[in-house]
Structures are given as structure tokens and as C-alpha cells.
Amino acid sequence: MAGLELAEVILAVIIGTLAAIVYSLRVLILLERRVASMEQNIQKMTSRVLKEEVRIEKALGRKTAKRKVTKRKKRR
């Protein structure tokens, strides 16, 4: 009978470990969804700010400033 009890304990430990893995994956998926929605909100806000900047620049009569692209020298 002692062998059967040991097998039950081992089985309980394995099932508990699997349950913990499933729960942690569930939490990970929920956190990933939250981060994705935060990224979408940030993208919406930045596009609104960009539109507002363009509107302000047009109202002031300025053209959008173009940045110069500088070439890097190759190191030897």
C-alpha cells in the first residue's frame, strides 16, 4: 500500500505543476493583450498629435522641416 500512496503523491505533484503552467500562460496572454491595447492607444495619440502639428504649421504658414541625411564615413 505504501507504493500506491507514493504514486498518488507523484501524480498530484505532476497535475499541480501542469495546472500552474496553464495558469501562468493564461496570465501571460492577458498581459500581452493589455500591452497590445496600450500600443494601439499610443499610436492613436501620436497620430492625433502629428495631425495637430501639421495643422498648426499650416496655420503659421511654415513648411514641414526636412532633416538632412548625413552620410557616415567608413572606418578603415
C-alpha distance (Angstrom), angle and dihedral (degrees) to the residues before:
residue distance angle dihedral
M1 . . .
A2 3.79 . .
G3 3.82 90.8 .
L4 3.79 91.8 54.8
E5 3.80 92.0 53.0
L6 3.80 91.4 50.8
A7 3.81 90.6 51.1
E8 3.80 90.1 50.5
V9 3.80 91.1 51.6
I10 3.79 92.0 48.9
L11 3.81 90.8 48.1
A12 3.81 90.8 49.4
V13 3.81 90.9 51.2
I14 3.80 91.5 49.9
I15 3.80 92.8 48.2
G16 3.79 91.0 47.1
T17 3.80 91.2 50.8
L18 3.80 91.8 50.2
A19 3.80 90.6 48.6
A20 3.81 90.3 51.8
I21 3.81 90.9 50.8
V22 3.81 92.1 50.3
Y23 3.80 91.5 48.4
S24 3.80 93.0 49.1
L25 3.82 90.7 49.9
R26 3.79 89.2 51.5
V27 3.80 91.3 52.4
L28 3.80 90.7 46.2
I29 3.82 91.6 53.5
L30 3.80 91.6 48.9
L31 3.80 91.3 50.9
E32 3.81 91.2 48.0
R33 3.81 90.3 53.5
R34 3.80 90.8 50.7
V35 3.79 92.0 50.4
A36 3.81 90.6 48.3
S37 3.80 91.7 52.5
M38 3.81 90.3 47.7
E39 3.81 89.7 52.6
Q40 3.80 90.6 51.0
N41 3.79 91.0 50.9
I42 3.81 91.4 49.3
Q43 3.81 90.7 50.1
K44 3.81 90.9 50.7
M45 3.80 91.7 49.6
T46 3.79 93.7 48.1
S47 3.79 91.9 49.4
R48 3.81 89.7 51.2
V49 3.80 91.0 49.6
L50 3.80 90.8 48.7
K51 3.81 91.6 50.8
E52 3.78 90.1 49.2
E53 3.81 91.5 49.9
V54 3.81 91.0 51.6
R55 3.80 90.1 48.6
I56 3.82 91.2 50.7
E57 3.80 92.5 47.3
K58 3.80 90.7 50.9
A59 3.79 90.5 49.1
L60 3.80 90.5 52.0
G61 3.79 91.3 47.0
R62 3.78 95.6 -120.5
K63 3.74 126.7 136.3
T64 3.76 119.6 -128.4
A65 3.77 110.6 -88.5
K66 3.78 113.7 -113.5
R67 3.75 116.7 -149.5
K68 3.75 119.5 -133.5
V69 3.75 115.5 -119.7
T70 3.76 110.6 -137.8
K71 3.75 121.8 -157.3
R72 3.75 118.4 -130.8
K73 3.74 120.0 -129.9
K74 3.76 116.1 -118.2
R75 3.75 115.4 -111.9
R76 3.75 117.6 -132.0
